[in-house]
Amino acid sequence: MKFNRALVATTLLCAAGFAISGCSTTSKANNPNGYAQGQAPATSQRAGYEKAELTTAISDHMGVTAESAASTIEKLFKKQGRPVGYITGEEGGGALIFGAKYGEGTLWMKNGQSQKVYWKGPTVGLDAGAEVSRVFTLVYDLDRTEDIFRRFPGGEGTAYFVAGMAVNYQRANGITLAPVRAGGGLRLGANVGYTSYVRKKPKGFGLIPI
C-alpha cells in the first residue's frame, strides 16, 4: 500500500505539537526555589543540587516512584556529579526517517534563578511513530541562565535506560545537559540531530523546524 511519507510525518508532528502546547511546566509544585522567574538572591554561581532534592523533583515531575527516581539520580551522580540546575518540561516529536522535536519548560538553578526555555531540533534516523513525553534535564557547568541558549549536538541512539527512563547527554561549550525522558509515545531505532534552546516559542511550533 503506497502512502505519502511527508504527509504522514507532518501529521504526526502536528499532533505532538498540539499536545504539548496546552501543557504548563511552571506551576508552584514544580518550583523548587520559591522565587518568581528572574528573581533570585545573591548566592554562589556553582551551588549544586543534592541527591534528595533531585529524587523528589524527578519523581514529582515524571510521575515515577521515588525508588526509580533515586536509581536514575544515583547513576547520573556517578557519571557527572552535582548539577547546578535542571529543566522540567514536555516535548513532542515524531519521525518517518526525517522528523523533528519541540519542547518547552523551565530552567531552575540552585542559586535561585529560573528561566523559561523552548527547544527544537531535527531528527534523522530509523525512527517510526510519534511521542509526547515529559522531560527532566539535569544541567551541569552553567554559570548564567542565558548561556543555555545555544545549539547542543546529541545522538539519542546512545541513550541508556535506568528504571524505565531513557537518559542521554548533550554537550556544548563546556556545558553538559542530561535529558531524562519517560513517555507514552513509540520511538524505534536510533536517531541523531541537535537540540537548540531558544528564548521564544519557535514559529511553526509542532511543524518541521527550519
C-alpha positions as CSV (number, residue, x, y, z in Angstrom):
1,M,0.0,0.0,0.0
2,K,1.5,3.3,-1.1
3,F,1.4,6.3,1.1
4,N,2.8,9.8,1.2
5,R,5.6,9.7,3.9
6,A,5.9,13.5,4.1
7,L,2.1,13.9,4.7
8,V,2.1,11.2,7.4
9,A,5.2,12.7,9.1
10,T,3.8,16.2,9.1
11,T,0.5,14.9,10.6
12,L,2.4,13.1,13.4
13,L,4.4,16.2,14.2
14,C,1.4,18.5,14.2
15,A,-0.4,16.2,16.7
16,A,2.6,16.2,19.0
17,G,2.9,19.9,18.8
18,F,-0.8,20.5,19.7
19,A,-0.5,18.0,22.6
20,I,2.3,19.9,24.3
21,S,1.0,23.4,23.6
22,G,-1.6,23.1,26.3
23,C,0.9,21.9,29.0
24,S,2.3,24.2,31.7
25,T,5.5,23.4,33.5
26,T,5.9,26.4,35.7
27,S,3.4,25.5,38.4
28,K,4.2,26.1,42.0
29,A,4.5,22.4,42.6
30,N,7.5,22.3,40.2
31,N,9.1,25.4,41.5
32,P,12.0,24.3,43.8
33,N,13.2,27.8,44.7
34,G,10.1,29.8,45.6
35,Y,11.1,32.8,43.6
36,A,9.4,34.4,40.7
37,Q,11.2,33.9,37.4
38,G,14.1,36.3,37.0
39,Q,14.3,37.0,40.8
40,A,17.0,35.3,43.0
41,P,19.2,36.1,46.0
42,A,22.9,36.6,45.6
43,T,24.4,33.1,46.1
44,S,27.2,31.0,44.7
45,Q,27.0,30.5,40.9
46,R,28.1,26.9,41.2
47,A,25.9,25.7,44.0
48,G,24.7,22.2,43.2
49,Y,21.6,20.2,44.0
50,E,21.7,17.3,46.4
51,K,20.5,13.8,45.6
52,A,17.5,14.0,47.9
53,E,16.3,17.3,46.2
54,L,16.6,15.8,42.7
55,T,14.9,12.5,43.7
56,T,11.9,14.3,44.9
57,A,11.8,16.7,41.9
58,I,12.1,14.0,39.2
59,S,9.6,11.7,41.0
60,D,7.0,14.6,41.1
61,H,7.6,15.7,37.6
62,M,7.9,12.4,35.8
63,G,5.3,10.6,37.8
64,V,7.6,7.8,38.8
65,T,8.3,6.1,42.1
66,A,10.9,7.6,44.5
67,E,12.9,4.3,44.1
68,S,13.0,4.7,40.3
69,A,14.0,8.3,40.6
70,A,16.7,7.5,43.1
71,S,18.2,4.9,40.8
72,T,18.3,7.3,37.9
73,I,19.8,10.1,40.0
74,E,22.4,7.8,41.6
75,K,23.8,6.8,38.1
76,L,23.8,10.4,36.9
77,F,25.7,11.5,40.1
78,K,28.3,8.8,39.5
79,K,28.9,10.0,35.9
80,Q,28.6,13.8,36.3
81,G,28.4,14.8,39.9
82,R,26.1,17.5,41.3
83,P,24.1,19.6,38.7
84,V,23.8,23.3,39.1
85,G,20.3,23.3,37.7
86,Y,17.6,21.3,35.9
87,I,14.8,21.8,33.4
88,T,11.3,20.5,33.9
89,G,9.3,20.3,30.7
90,E,7.4,18.4,28.0
91,E,8.3,17.7,24.4
92,G,6.6,16.2,21.4
93,G,8.0,14.8,18.2
94,G,7.7,12.2,15.5
95,A,9.6,10.8,12.6
96,L,9.4,8.7,9.4
97,I,13.2,8.7,8.7
98,F,13.1,12.6,8.9
99,G,11.4,14.2,11.8
100,A,11.5,16.9,14.5
101,K,11.0,17.5,18.2
102,Y,9.8,20.6,20.0
103,G,9.6,21.3,23.8
104,E,9.1,23.9,26.4
105,G,9.8,24.1,30.1
106,T,11.5,26.0,32.9
107,L,15.2,26.0,33.9
108,W,15.6,26.0,37.7
109,M,19.0,27.0,39.0
110,K,20.2,26.0,42.5
111,N,21.3,29.6,43.1
112,G,17.6,30.7,42.8
113,Q,17.4,31.9,39.2
114,S,14.9,30.5,36.8
115,Q,14.2,30.9,33.1
116,K,11.5,29.9,30.7
117,V,13.0,27.9,27.8
118,Y,11.9,26.4,24.5
119,W,13.8,23.9,22.4
120,K,13.6,22.4,18.9
121,G,15.6,20.1,16.7
122,P,15.5,17.8,13.7
123,T,16.0,14.1,13.9
124,V,17.3,11.8,11.2
125,G,17.4,8.0,11.7
126,L,15.4,4.8,11.7
127,D,12.5,6.0,13.8
128,A,8.8,5.4,13.5
129,G,5.8,6.8,15.3
130,A,5.2,9.8,17.4
131,E,5.7,10.7,21.1
132,V,4.7,13.2,23.7
133,S,6.8,12.9,26.9
134,R,7.8,14.7,30.0
135,V,11.5,15.6,30.2
136,F,13.7,16.3,33.2
137,T,17.1,17.7,32.2
138,L,20.0,17.9,34.6
139,V,22.3,20.9,33.8
140,Y,26.0,21.0,34.6
141,D,28.6,23.7,34.5
142,L,26.2,26.5,33.6
143,D,27.1,29.8,35.2
144,R,24.4,32.1,33.7
145,T,20.9,31.2,32.7
146,E,21.3,32.9,29.3
147,D,24.2,30.6,28.4
148,I,21.6,27.8,27.9
149,F,20.5,29.4,24.7
150,R,22.7,27.7,22.1
151,R,22.8,24.5,20.0
152,F,23.7,21.3,21.6
153,P,24.6,18.4,19.4
154,G,23.5,15.0,20.5
155,G,22.8,11.4,19.5
156,E,19.8,9.9,21.2
157,G,20.8,6.5,19.9
158,T,23.5,6.5,22.6
159,A,20.8,6.7,25.4
160,Y,20.8,4.2,28.2
161,F,17.9,3.1,30.3
162,V,17.6,3.3,34.1
163,A,14.4,2.2,35.9
164,G,12.3,2.6,32.8
165,M,13.6,6.1,31.9
166,A,15.9,7.0,29.0
167,V,19.0,9.2,29.6
168,N,21.4,10.7,27.1
169,Y,24.0,13.6,27.1
170,Q,24.3,16.8,25.1
171,R,27.4,18.9,25.4
172,A,28.5,22.3,24.0
173,N,31.0,25.0,25.2
174,G,31.8,23.2,28.4
175,I,28.1,22.9,29.4
176,T,26.6,19.4,29.8
177,L,22.9,18.6,29.7
178,A,21.5,15.2,30.7
179,P,17.8,14.8,29.5
180,V,15.8,12.1,31.2
181,R,12.7,11.1,29.3
182,A,9.6,9.0,30.0
183,G,6.5,9.0,27.9
184,G,3.8,7.0,26.2
185,G,5.0,7.5,22.7
186,L,6.7,4.9,20.5
187,R,10.2,5.6,19.2
188,L,12.1,2.8,17.4
189,G,15.8,2.7,16.5
190,A,18.4,5.4,16.8
191,N,18.4,9.0,15.6
192,V,20.9,11.8,15.6
193,G,20.5,15.5,15.4
194,Y,20.9,18.6,17.5
195,T,18.8,20.5,20.1
196,S,18.6,24.3,20.0
197,Y,17.4,26.0,23.2
198,V,15.8,29.4,22.5
199,R,14.1,32.2,24.4
200,K,10.9,32.4,22.4
201,K,8.4,29.7,21.2
202,P,9.6,28.8,17.6
203,K,7.4,29.8,14.7
204,G,5.5,26.8,13.3
205,F,5.7,25.1,16.8
206,G,4.9,21.5,16.1
207,L,6.0,21.5,12.5
208,I,9.3,20.6,10.9
209,P,11.9,23.2,12.1
210,I,13.9,25.3,9.7
